[in-house]
Amino acid sequence: MRTRTWMAAATVALALAGSGRADLTKAMAEQNLEKRSQLALDNATAAYKEARAAYDKGENERVVEFLKEVEESVTLAEASLTQTGKNPRRSPKYFKKAELDTRELTKRIEAFEREMAFNDRPMLAKVKAKIQQVHDDLLVGLMEGRKK
């Protein structure tokens, strides 16, 4: 199980390394996995703000790029927390922070979606689903803990 988790995290890291994201590269350089997850979520929030700004300027191609970065950042955060091997109920600090951050990001994405033109909304569907899935997984981990 740990080998599979490690391989998944390594695959995500390699995929993200090739994407050329400067801020995400900073997060990936962090050795502490818990801090890495927090840096990745901070990057997701920053990328979301950039996506909003690009949408206001009518630059939909850049919006898609920034939304992809949001999704990659959330994926890295999830993989980093999983890779710690810690029980979220016994060491909840970073897990709870990530749960709160993903909840806030979900709310922001939903507000963004309501403000978008109807034809532009599909570009948010994938990232919104990913953030919600990560949030739900974190919440379940905090509430149930690790299965034995």
KETOR-157530 format. One record per residue (C-alpha): residue number from 1; z, x, y. Coordinates in nm, 4 decimals. Layout:
N
+-----+----------+----------+----------+
: num :       c3 :       c1 :       c2 :
+-----+----------+----------+----------+
: NUM :        Z :        X :        Y :
...
+-----+----------+----------+----------+
//
This chain:
148
+-----+----------+----------+----------+
: num :       c3 :       c1 :       c2 :
+-----+----------+----------+----------+
:   1 :   0.0000 :   0.0000 :   0.0000 :
:   2 :   0.0919 :   0.2761 :   0.2468 :
:   3 :  -0.2242 :   0.4673 :   0.1606 :
:   4 :  -0.4345 :   0.1632 :   0.2381 :
:   5 :  -0.2514 :   0.1103 :   0.5692 :
:   6 :  -0.2931 :   0.4761 :   0.6575 :
:   7 :  -0.6638 :   0.4633 :   0.5740 :
:   8 :  -0.7095 :   0.1491 :   0.7833 :
:   9 :  -0.5346 :   0.3118 :   1.0785 :
:  10 :  -0.7444 :   0.6266 :   1.0396 :
:  11 :  -1.0622 :   0.4176 :   1.0299 :
:  12 :  -0.9594 :   0.2365 :   1.3481 :
:  13 :  -0.8754 :   0.5692 :   1.5121 :
:  14 :  -1.2133 :   0.7165 :   1.4228 :
:  15 :  -1.3966 :   0.4091 :   1.5449 :
:  16 :  -1.2071 :   0.4147 :   1.8710 :
:  17 :  -1.2543 :   0.7869 :   1.9190 :
:  18 :  -1.6282 :   0.7390 :   1.9239 :
:  19 :  -1.6160 :   0.4580 :   2.1771 :
:  20 :  -1.5604 :   0.6905 :   2.4742 :
:  21 :  -1.2655 :   0.5044 :   2.6185 :
:  22 :  -1.0707 :   0.7494 :   2.8321 :
:  23 :  -0.7489 :   0.5500 :   2.8554 :
:  24 :  -0.7519 :   0.4596 :   2.4885 :
:  25 :  -0.8014 :   0.8264 :   2.4061 :
:  26 :  -0.4768 :   0.8951 :   2.5912 :
:  27 :  -0.3015 :   0.6358 :   2.3763 :
:  28 :  -0.4461 :   0.7831 :   2.0583 :
:  29 :  -0.3209 :   1.1284 :   2.1552 :
:  30 :   0.0370 :   1.0003 :   2.1523 :
:  31 :   0.2145 :   1.1219 :   1.8397 :
:  32 :   0.4921 :   0.8627 :   1.8472 :
:  33 :   0.3350 :   0.5575 :   1.6839 :
:  34 :   0.5585 :   0.3100 :   1.8642 :
:  35 :   0.4770 :   0.4582 :   2.2038 :
:  36 :   0.1106 :   0.4684 :   2.1011 :
:  37 :   0.1199 :   0.0939 :   2.0439 :
:  38 :   0.2705 :   0.0389 :   2.3876 :
:  39 :   0.0108 :   0.2610 :   2.5569 :
:  40 :  -0.2647 :   0.0738 :   2.3733 :
:  41 :  -0.1304 :  -0.2621 :   2.4938 :
:  42 :  -0.1020 :  -0.1285 :   2.8483 :
:  43 :  -0.4660 :  -0.0243 :   2.8184 :
:  44 :  -0.5558 :  -0.3729 :   2.6930 :
:  45 :  -0.3974 :  -0.5276 :   3.0021 :
:  46 :  -0.5805 :  -0.2856 :   3.2313 :
:  47 :  -0.9119 :  -0.3527 :   3.0554 :
:  48 :  -0.8528 :  -0.7273 :   3.0886 :
:  49 :  -0.8038 :  -0.6865 :   3.4646 :
:  50 :  -1.1270 :  -0.4846 :   3.4823 :
:  51 :  -1.3073 :  -0.7595 :   3.2895 :
:  52 :  -1.1857 :  -1.0195 :   3.5381 :
:  53 :  -1.3027 :  -0.8070 :   3.8295 :
:  54 :  -1.6421 :  -0.7486 :   3.6672 :
:  55 :  -1.6829 :  -1.1222 :   3.6012 :
:  56 :  -1.6086 :  -1.1987 :   3.9657 :
:  57 :  -1.8893 :  -0.9580 :   4.0588 :
:  58 :  -2.1276 :  -1.1231 :   3.8105 :
:  59 :  -2.1501 :  -0.8168 :   3.5833 :
:  60 :  -2.1383 :  -0.9899 :   3.2446 :
:  61 :  -2.2480 :  -0.6780 :   3.0531 :
:  62 :  -1.9447 :  -0.4912 :   3.1835 :
:  63 :  -1.7244 :  -0.7905 :   3.1028 :
:  64 :  -1.8334 :  -0.7646 :   2.7393 :
:  65 :  -1.7578 :  -0.3889 :   2.7384 :
:  66 :  -1.4104 :  -0.4410 :   2.8811 :
:  67 :  -1.3361 :  -0.7252 :   2.6402 :
:  68 :  -1.4369 :  -0.4978 :   2.3542 :
:  69 :  -1.1910 :  -0.2414 :   2.4870 :
:  70 :  -0.9193 :  -0.5082 :   2.4979 :
:  71 :  -0.9870 :  -0.5902 :   2.1332 :
:  72 :  -0.9907 :  -0.2226 :   2.0307 :
:  73 :  -0.6635 :  -0.1619 :   2.2153 :
:  74 :  -0.4894 :  -0.4548 :   2.0487 :
:  75 :  -0.6204 :  -0.3396 :   1.7097 :
:  76 :  -0.4877 :   0.0124 :   1.7724 :
:  77 :  -0.1483 :  -0.1256 :   1.8753 :
:  78 :  -0.1270 :  -0.3339 :   1.5585 :
:  79 :  -0.2357 :  -0.0451 :   1.3369 :
:  80 :   0.0128 :   0.1906 :   1.5020 :
:  81 :   0.3055 :  -0.0450 :   1.4517 :
:  82 :   0.2039 :  -0.1095 :   1.0914 :
:  83 :   0.1716 :   0.2630 :   1.0306 :
:  84 :   0.5345 :   0.3207 :   1.1343 :
:  85 :   0.6425 :   0.1565 :   0.8107 :
:  86 :   0.9444 :   0.0094 :   0.9883 :
:  87 :   1.0882 :  -0.3334 :   0.9264 :
:  88 :   1.0365 :  -0.5359 :   1.2475 :
:  89 :   1.3655 :  -0.7195 :   1.1957 :
:  90 :   1.5697 :  -0.4008 :   1.1692 :
:  91 :   1.3890 :  -0.2094 :   1.4461 :
:  92 :   1.2539 :  -0.4833 :   1.6716 :
:  93 :   1.2229 :  -0.2993 :   2.0057 :
:  94 :   0.8521 :  -0.2107 :   2.0034 :
:  95 :   0.7528 :  -0.5005 :   1.7788 :
:  96 :   0.9089 :  -0.7546 :   2.0155 :
:  97 :   0.7560 :  -0.5831 :   2.3183 :
:  98 :   0.4156 :  -0.5962 :   2.1498 :
:  99 :   0.4682 :  -0.9637 :   2.0620 :
: 100 :   0.5525 :  -1.0448 :   2.4243 :
: 101 :   0.2581 :  -0.8414 :   2.5552 :
: 102 :   0.0107 :  -1.0086 :   2.3208 :
: 103 :   0.1479 :  -1.3517 :   2.4118 :
: 104 :   0.1014 :  -1.2739 :   2.7813 :
: 105 :  -0.2478 :  -1.1391 :   2.7160 :
: 106 :  -0.3362 :  -1.4552 :   2.5240 :
: 107 :  -0.2227 :  -1.6686 :   2.8169 :
: 108 :  -0.4303 :  -1.4619 :   3.0574 :
: 109 :  -0.7394 :  -1.4832 :   2.8356 :
: 110 :  -0.6984 :  -1.8611 :   2.8107 :
: 111 :  -0.6682 :  -1.8914 :   3.1892 :
: 112 :  -0.9746 :  -1.6697 :   3.2282 :
: 113 :  -1.1622 :  -1.8910 :   2.9837 :
: 114 :  -1.0786 :  -2.2052 :   3.1836 :
: 115 :  -1.2102 :  -2.0411 :   3.5011 :
: 116 :  -1.5348 :  -1.9194 :   3.3419 :
: 117 :  -1.8620 :  -2.1038 :   3.3404 :
: 118 :  -1.9056 :  -2.2996 :   3.0182 :
: 119 :  -2.2024 :  -2.0844 :   2.9077 :
: 120 :  -2.0007 :  -1.7623 :   2.9465 :
: 121 :  -1.7014 :  -1.8699 :   2.7376 :
: 122 :  -1.8315 :  -1.7557 :   2.3963 :
: 123 :  -1.7883 :  -1.3908 :   2.4989 :
: 124 :  -1.4102 :  -1.4462 :   2.4909 :
: 125 :  -1.3916 :  -1.6129 :   2.1499 :
: 126 :  -1.3686 :  -1.3010 :   1.9323 :
: 127 :  -1.1172 :  -1.1141 :   2.1474 :
: 128 :  -0.9059 :  -1.4262 :   2.1954 :
: 129 :  -0.8924 :  -1.4837 :   1.8188 :
: 130 :  -0.7981 :  -1.1195 :   1.7521 :
: 131 :  -0.5180 :  -1.1177 :   2.0075 :
: 132 :  -0.3829 :  -1.4462 :   1.8724 :
: 133 :  -0.3963 :  -1.3152 :   1.5148 :
: 134 :  -0.2073 :  -0.9970 :   1.6096 :
: 135 :   0.0494 :  -1.2014 :   1.8032 :
: 136 :   0.1032 :  -1.4340 :   1.5086 :
: 137 :   0.1416 :  -1.1408 :   1.2682 :
: 138 :   0.3971 :  -0.9754 :   1.4950 :
: 139 :   0.5910 :  -1.2979 :   1.5332 :
: 140 :   0.5998 :  -1.3577 :   1.1592 :
: 141 :   0.7140 :  -0.9990 :   1.1047 :
: 142 :   0.9972 :  -1.0427 :   1.3520 :
: 143 :   1.1036 :  -1.3767 :   1.2067 :
: 144 :   1.0599 :  -1.3101 :   0.8350 :
: 145 :   1.0820 :  -0.9376 :   0.8022 :
: 146 :   0.9176 :  -0.7404 :   0.5274 :
: 147 :   0.8659 :  -0.9052 :   0.1913 :
: 148 :   1.0234 :  -0.7281 :  -0.1044 :
+-----+----------+----------+----------+
//
